[in-house]
Amino acid sequence: MYIVEALTLRDGFELIGIGMWLALIMAANVWFVIWPNQKRALGLVEADDARKAASARTAMVASRTNTLLSLPMLYAMTTYQTLGS
């Protein structure tokens, strides 16, 4: 198993490691930024109107960030599969 080599970006595992780190960042972004803000924006959690609007904007920006990060993540992982190992 090469998880340690990939996560520490050792020789030969840089591409898959970068893809893994981007995926971990994206997952953390969903669970710790997008979902809590989305719950406030949808009214699942009590919040005033100003807080709901701010939470909706924060969730939108974080979602767009994940979309932006998905392209280099996909590239790194598929390129490793093609050129790596």
Secondary structure, 3 states (H helix, E strand, C coil): CCHHHHHCCCCCCHHHHHHHHHHHHHHHHHHHHHHHHHHHHHCCCCCCHHHHHHHHHHHHHHHHHHHHHHHHHHHHHHHHHHHCC
